[in-house]
């Protein structure tokens, strides 16, 4: 879970809030991704090397931390 002082955000419309990000990981996946149009535009799986150049700063921090941990080869897109 990621939250706290450094996650304080002022939106373009002036709204102020603290974001809370909860990250989950798994090696077991089945079924199809389904987009909830009220929440997302697109859902997609990526290999580590294929992540888009632009990722929200707080999400980049989560991914960098996750990938910096030692993982067995061929797991999580390695």
C-alpha positions as CSV (number, residue, x, y, z in Angstrom):
1,X,0.0,0.0,0.0
2,X,1.3,3.4,-0.9
3,X,0.0,6.7,0.6
4,X,1.1,9.5,2.8
5,X,2.5,13.0,2.4
6,X,4.3,12.5,-0.9
7,X,1.1,11.3,-2.5
8,X,-0.7,14.7,-2.0
9,X,-2.1,15.8,-5.3
10,X,-3.7,19.0,-6.6
11,X,-5.8,18.2,-9.7
12,X,-6.1,20.6,-12.6
13,X,-9.5,21.7,-11.3
14,X,-8.0,22.6,-7.9
15,X,-9.3,19.6,-6.0
16,X,-6.8,18.5,-3.4
17,X,-6.4,14.9,-2.2
18,X,-4.1,12.1,-1.0
19,X,-3.9,9.2,-3.4
20,X,-3.9,5.6,-2.0
21,X,-2.5,2.9,-4.3
22,X,-2.7,-0.8,-3.4
23,X,-0.6,-3.1,-5.5
24,X,-1.2,-6.8,-6.0
25,X,1.0,-9.3,-7.8
26,X,0.2,-12.8,-9.0
27,X,1.6,-15.5,-11.2
28,X,-1.8,-17.1,-11.8
29,X,-4.0,-15.5,-14.4
30,X,-7.1,-16.8,-16.2
31,X,-10.1,-15.4,-18.1
32,X,-10.3,-12.1,-20.0
33,X,-9.7,-8.6,-18.9
34,X,-12.9,-6.5,-18.8
35,X,-13.0,-2.8,-18.8
36,X,-15.3,-0.9,-16.4
37,X,-16.0,2.2,-18.6
38,X,-16.7,4.2,-15.5
39,X,-13.1,3.5,-14.2
40,X,-10.9,2.8,-17.2
41,X,-10.4,3.3,-20.9
42,X,-8.3,0.2,-21.5
43,X,-6.9,-2.8,-19.6
44,X,-3.9,-4.6,-20.9
45,X,-1.1,-6.9,-19.7
46,X,2.5,-5.8,-20.4
47,X,5.8,-7.6,-20.3
48,X,8.3,-5.6,-18.2
49,X,10.2,-4.4,-21.3
50,X,7.0,-3.2,-22.9
51,X,5.6,-0.7,-20.3
52,X,4.5,2.6,-21.9
53,X,7.0,5.5,-21.6
54,X,4.4,7.5,-19.6
55,X,3.2,6.0,-16.4
56,X,1.8,8.0,-13.5
57,X,4.7,8.8,-11.1
58,X,3.2,6.9,-8.1
59,X,2.6,3.8,-10.3
60,X,6.2,4.0,-11.6
61,X,7.4,3.9,-8.0
62,X,5.4,0.8,-7.3
63,X,6.7,-1.0,-10.4
64,X,10.3,0.1,-9.8
65,X,10.1,-1.3,-6.3
66,X,8.5,-4.5,-7.4
67,X,11.0,-5.2,-10.2
68,X,14.0,-4.3,-7.9
69,X,13.2,-7.2,-5.6
70,X,14.9,-10.5,-6.6
71,X,12.5,-12.7,-8.5
72,X,13.1,-16.2,-10.0
73,X,13.9,-16.2,-13.8
74,X,11.0,-16.3,-16.2
75,X,8.6,-15.0,-13.6
76,X,6.6,-11.7,-14.0
77,X,7.7,-11.2,-17.6
78,X,11.4,-11.5,-17.0
